[in-house]
Amino acid sequence: MDSLGSSYRAVVIGATGGLGQAFVEHLRNDPNCGDVAALSRNSEPPIDVISEASVASAAAWLRERSAEWDLMIDATGVLTIEGHRPEKRLSEIDPAVMARGFAVNAIGPALLLKHLTPLLPRTRRCIFASLSARVGSIEDNRLGGWVSYRASNAALNQILRTAAVELRISHRQLVVASLQPGTVATRLSAPYRSRAPEVLTPEYAACRLLEVLDGLEREQSGEFFDYEGQRLPF
Ligand SMILES: NC(=O)c1ccc[n+]([C@@H]2O[C@H](COP(=O)([O-])OP(=O)(O)OC[C@H]3O[C@@H](n4cnc5c(N)ncnc54)[C@H](OP(=O)(O)O)[C@@H]3O)[C@@H](O)[C@H]2O)c1
């Protein structure tokens, strides 16, 4: 990435995922990137986004390593929830499963925003991006189904937009972005991608998303973009 200058520091949460690993790999190979913290439920420190204590401990660990982090990428998320496939119809709604989906896909990133954004620099360009999903777009929803995944990603987009508005004052050069990675060959999509018109490799999707982030202006903070840089409707 060029827009964050040289020696920028990056943190990836969900670094064990298909996309998370690919982001870490790209960033480690970027000569401009001075440090990459790859955090996950299995890292040291571990970070489980449904536990505020674990998010707070990871934030404290990051602060000890450096007072400022320029790029934060949240690559966490669930589609199949504890063995439950996404709902095909309303009769399949299970409140406990739905709550779990919201806890990971929406409340988890909200906790990341709460605890990690104090580590963003206030006086230079910085980025907080979270992987969302096109199916979280309300305007784009013509097929129905997948109510928990759709709704939790719609909530995620609203949370990111709200954060962008609030932080515009304290972090004038911050870009907050919701990202749609495309259909990508990962664990998450494996059971559902047979009819996708195009399936991307995680390496390709992560590379394109980093290019998109690199090109975003601060005026575009709080928007929703796909891996080709197209703005998506909320
Ligand atoms: N793949 C696609 O086609 C596609 C399409 C649209 C959007 N997305 C979005 O892209 C994001 C990444 O998905 P992926 O395709 O890379 O899936 P993945 O390979 O299944 O990775 C998901 C990541 O989320 C982590 N995670 C799950 N629950 C967590 C929790 N409670 N706390 C911390 N981490 C947790 C997983 O950690 P563990 O390894 O510990 O389970 C893993 O690192 C998701 O938000 C997904 O909605 C993906």
The ligand as a Gaussian input file, in Angstrom:
#p B3LYP/6-31G(d) Opt

LIG

0 1
 N      -15.818000     -16.163000       1.403000
 C      -16.768000     -15.489000       0.802000
 O      -17.214000     -15.845000      -0.302000
 C      -17.324000     -14.247000       1.442000
 C      -18.303000     -13.521000       0.739000
 C      -18.836000     -12.368000       1.305000
 C      -18.386000     -11.954000       2.543000
 N      -17.439000     -12.670000       3.224000
 C      -17.028000     -12.206000       4.537000
 O      -15.630000     -12.251000       4.678000
 C      -15.290000     -12.465000       6.060000
 C      -14.189000     -13.517000       6.158000
 O      -14.704000     -14.734000       5.721000
 P      -13.839000     -15.916000       5.100000
 O      -14.491000     -16.213000       3.829000
 O      -12.385000     -15.615000       5.157000
 O      -14.235000     -17.061000       6.133000
 P      -13.372000     -18.058000       7.043000
 O      -12.251000     -18.610000       6.288000
 O      -14.380000     -18.971000       7.641000
 O      -12.797000     -17.059000       8.165000
 C      -13.606000     -16.537000       9.176000
 C      -12.738000     -15.971000      10.251000
 O      -13.587000     -15.469000      11.294000
 C      -13.068000     -15.941000      12.519000
 N      -14.067000     -15.969000      13.574000
 C      -15.257000     -16.602000      13.595000
 N      -15.848000     -16.407000      14.794000
 C      -15.005000     -15.638000      15.529000
 C      -15.030000     -15.103000      16.822000
 N      -16.056000     -15.318000      17.665000
 N      -13.985000     -14.345000      17.248000
 C      -12.914000     -14.135000      16.450000
 N      -12.827000     -14.627000      15.200000
 C      -13.864000     -15.361000      14.754000
 C      -12.546000     -17.321000      12.196000
 O      -11.711000     -17.761000      13.251000
 P      -11.476000     -19.340000      13.579000
 O      -10.415000     -19.787000      12.600000
 O      -11.020000     -19.311000      14.996000
 O      -12.803000     -20.016000      13.382000
 C      -11.808000     -17.018000      10.907000
 O      -10.557000     -16.416000      11.203000
 C      -16.590000     -12.785000       6.785000
 O      -17.042000     -11.632000       7.459000
 C      -17.555000     -13.101000       5.648000
 O      -18.893000     -12.774000       5.976000
 C      -16.896000     -13.806000       2.688000

